Amino acid sequence: MSELPTTEPSTLYAKLLGETAPISWQELQPTFARGALLLVDGSQDLIEVAQAVAQNDQAKVAAWLAGGQLSRVDDARAEDLFTRDPQLWAVVVAPWVLAQERTEAVTAH
């Protein structure tokens, strides 16, 4: 039952992971203004979503868009992000920039 396609997702995944960086909403505003910003829901793996976009996996991307796990940023959400200025992570998959709000648990040492 080895019907899995032979791909090199780990290589692309690692490449995208290496290109992911923290970013502020202020830095993302020009991308939002160009309509090239996609927001990835916190329940999703940012890199997995970026990989699907990079590989033009239309079925996965369409499902995420339909389910709200991937979305364009509307004006109301942009206003919310501007007001709260949360910690964001982003990765570029031209022509898109995919961003995700990070809500990491605080660990006490």
Secondary structure, DSSP 8 states (H G I E B T S, - for coil): ---S----HHHHHHHHHHT-EEE-HHHHHHHHHTT-EEEE-TTS-HHHHHHHHHTT-HHHHHHHHHHTSEEE--HHHHHHHHHH---EEEEEETTEEEEEE--------
